[in-house]
Amino acid sequence: MKLISLYIENFGGLRQYSLDFQEDLTVVQQPNGFGKTTLAEFIRAMFYGFPRKGKTLDKSRRQK
């Protein structure tokens, strides 16, 4: 599977954000607080679904 582009209407702090992926490598270089981690979590959620509710802190991806 190959990602060509994405559009986020409203996910976390990202609103109406679009990104076109380049043929070989796409780099997202933005300042702190932009939402790079949110963007990565959005892509992960689209491929694998959202995690179940009620997870503990020791299972949190951010806490690891």
N, C-alpha and C positions, 0 to 999 in steps of 0.2 A: 504494500500500500504506500502511496506517495501523497503527501500533503501538498496542495497547490496554493491554497489560500484559506484564510479563516476570517470570520466576522463575529464579533462579540457584541451583542446588543446590550446586555447588562449582566455582568458576572463579577462579583466582588467590587473592586474599585474601578474596573474597566467598563467604560460606557461607549458604545458605538465605535469600537476599535476594529480596524481591519489590518490584515497583514498578508502580504504576498510572499510566498517562499521562493527562494532562488533555486536554480537547478542543482547546485552542489551543496551550498552551505548558507544558512541564514543566521545572522548574528543580531540579537536584540541588545543594543547598547543604549541604556537609558539611565538617568540618575536614580539614586535611592528613593524609594517610595513610589516609583512609577507603576509597579505592578508586574514585574518580571516573574516573580514566584506565582502570582495569581494567574498569569498567562500559562505557565507550565502546568499548574493544577487544572486549568480549564482543558488543556489538551489531554492530560491524563484522564480527566473525568469523561471526556468525549469518547475515548478509546475503551476505558475499563468501567465506566459508571461511577456514581458517587459512593463514597464509603458509607457503611451503615451508621446510623445514629447511635449514640451511647458509648462511643469508644472512650477508653480511658486515656489519660495523659501519656502513659508509658507506650501506648500504641500510636500516638500522634506523630505524623511525619515531621512536623516542625520541632517537636521536643527531642527527636532522635538527632 
